[in-house]
Amino acid sequence: MEAAQELVQDLFMALYRQLPGLHEHTVLENYLFVALRNRVYNYHRQQLAQLKKEQAFIQDMPAGVRDAGGLLELKEMEMLLQHKIQELPAQCRTVFLLSRENQLTNKEVAERLNISVNTVEQHMRKALRILRSSLGNELALLLCWLMHRP
């Protein structure tokens, strides 16, 4: 339900931005139907790709990590990562979370926040530099876990 509401909201935001450029003979009902259908297809395609990544991630995980103790350790590392993310500067944190948790492209993040793609890239570099310096070599594992958690 939440995903459906977000897809519809994104559709209306996109329509609002594109309204001045729409052809005057466009049938709004048809436009909305096709645009929403395509967004739903894209959403399901992304969900399927995410599921495949999660399955591959779990299969590639060492056997010791798959047990309860290993998963508990990963959860603790995830909490540490979440804490470090919350310490990022506000705009940097927002860009990072939209990119990593919502899996938006730099262009989509830029559009959503009304900033340039270059600014998004700079915020991502800054966020990763800060996280890398505070978390060290465990950052890659933490980011994988964050992106592949159920």
C-alpha positions as CSV (number, residue, x, y, z in Angstrom):
1,M,0.0,0.0,0.0
2,E,2.9,2.3,0.9
3,A,4.6,1.7,-2.4
4,A,1.4,2.3,-4.3
5,Q,0.9,5.6,-2.6
6,E,4.4,6.7,-3.3
7,L,4.2,5.7,-7.0
8,V,1.0,7.7,-7.4
9,Q,2.5,10.7,-5.6
10,D,5.6,10.5,-7.8
11,L,3.4,10.3,-10.8
12,F,1.5,13.5,-9.9
13,M,4.7,15.3,-9.1
14,A,6.1,14.3,-12.5
15,L,2.8,15.4,-14.2
16,Y,3.0,18.7,-12.4
17,R,6.5,19.3,-13.7
18,Q,5.7,18.2,-17.2
19,L,2.3,19.8,-17.5
20,P,3.5,22.9,-19.4
21,G,5.2,20.7,-22.0
22,L,2.3,18.3,-22.6
23,H,0.6,18.5,-26.0
24,E,-2.7,20.2,-25.7
25,H,-4.5,17.2,-27.2
26,T,-3.2,14.8,-24.6
27,V,-5.9,12.8,-23.0
28,L,-5.0,13.1,-19.3
29,E,-6.8,9.9,-18.3
30,N,-4.8,7.9,-20.8
31,Y,-1.6,9.6,-20.0
32,L,-2.0,8.9,-16.3
33,F,-2.9,5.3,-16.9
34,V,0.1,4.6,-19.1
35,A,2.5,6.5,-16.9
36,L,1.3,4.8,-13.7
37,R,1.4,1.4,-15.4
38,N,5.0,2.0,-16.4
39,R,5.9,3.1,-12.9
40,V,4.4,-0.1,-11.5
41,Y,6.3,-2.2,-14.0
42,N,9.5,-0.5,-13.1
43,Y,8.9,-0.9,-9.4
44,H,8.3,-4.6,-9.8
45,R,11.4,-5.0,-12.0
46,Q,13.4,-3.2,-9.2
47,Q,11.9,-5.5,-6.5
48,L,12.7,-8.6,-8.5
49,A,16.3,-7.4,-9.1
50,Q,16.6,-6.6,-5.4
51,L,15.4,-10.1,-4.5
52,K,17.9,-11.7,-6.9
53,K,20.7,-9.6,-5.3
54,E,19.6,-10.7,-1.8
55,Q,19.6,-14.4,-2.8
56,A,23.0,-14.1,-4.4
57,F,24.3,-12.2,-1.4
58,I,23.1,-14.9,1.1
59,Q,24.4,-17.7,-1.1
60,D,27.8,-16.0,-1.3
61,M,28.0,-15.4,2.4
62,P,30.3,-17.7,4.4
63,A,28.5,-20.4,6.3
64,G,29.6,-19.0,9.6
65,V,27.9,-15.7,8.9
66,R,24.6,-17.3,7.9
67,D,24.1,-18.7,11.5
68,A,22.3,-16.7,14.2
69,G,25.5,-15.4,15.8
70,G,26.8,-14.1,12.4
71,L,23.5,-12.4,11.7
72,L,23.5,-10.8,15.1
73,E,27.0,-9.5,14.5
74,L,25.8,-8.1,11.1
75,K,22.8,-6.4,12.8
76,E,25.1,-4.8,15.3
77,M,27.3,-3.5,12.5
78,E,24.2,-2.2,10.7
79,M,23.3,-0.3,13.9
80,L,26.8,1.2,13.9
81,L,26.5,2.2,10.3
82,Q,23.0,3.8,10.9
83,H,24.5,5.7,13.8
84,K,27.4,7.0,11.6
85,I,24.9,7.9,8.8
86,Q,22.9,10.0,11.3
87,E,26.1,11.9,12.1
88,L,26.6,13.0,8.5
89,P,25.7,16.6,7.7
90,A,22.0,16.9,6.9
91,Q,22.1,17.4,3.1
92,C,24.8,14.8,2.8
93,R,22.8,12.3,4.8
94,T,19.6,13.0,2.8
95,V,21.5,12.4,-0.5
96,F,23.2,9.3,0.8
97,L,19.9,7.7,2.1
98,L,18.0,8.5,-1.1
99,S,20.8,6.9,-3.2
100,R,21.5,3.8,-1.0
101,E,18.2,3.0,0.7
102,N,15.8,4.2,-1.9
103,Q,18.1,3.1,-4.7
104,L,17.6,6.3,-6.7
105,T,20.0,7.3,-9.4
106,N,22.0,10.5,-9.0
107,K,19.7,12.2,-11.5
108,E,16.6,11.1,-9.6
109,V,18.1,12.3,-6.3
110,A,19.0,15.7,-7.9
111,E,15.4,16.1,-9.3
112,R,13.9,15.1,-6.0
113,L,16.0,17.6,-4.0
114,N,16.2,20.3,-6.7
115,I,20.0,20.3,-6.8
116,S,22.4,19.5,-9.6
117,V,23.7,16.0,-10.4
118,N,27.2,17.3,-9.7
119,T,26.1,18.4,-6.2
120,V,24.7,14.9,-5.6
121,E,27.9,13.3,-6.6
122,Q,29.9,15.6,-4.3
123,H,27.6,14.8,-1.4
124,M,28.0,11.0,-2.1
125,R,31.8,11.3,-2.3
126,K,31.8,13.3,1.0
127,A,29.5,10.7,2.7
128,L,31.5,7.7,1.6
129,R,34.8,9.5,2.6
130,I,33.4,10.2,6.1
131,L,32.0,6.7,6.5
132,R,35.2,5.1,5.1
133,S,37.3,7.0,7.6
134,S,35.1,6.2,10.6
135,L,34.3,2.6,9.7
136,G,37.4,1.4,7.9
137,N,37.4,-1.8,5.9
138,E,34.1,-2.9,7.3
139,L,32.3,-0.3,5.2
140,A,31.8,-2.5,2.1
141,L,30.3,-5.3,4.2
142,L,28.1,-2.9,6.0
143,L,26.8,-1.2,2.9
144,C,26.1,-4.6,1.3
145,W,24.2,-5.7,4.4
146,L,22.2,-2.4,4.5
147,M,21.3,-2.8,0.8
148,H,20.4,-6.5,1.0
149,R,18.6,-6.7,4.3
150,P,15.2,-8.4,4.3
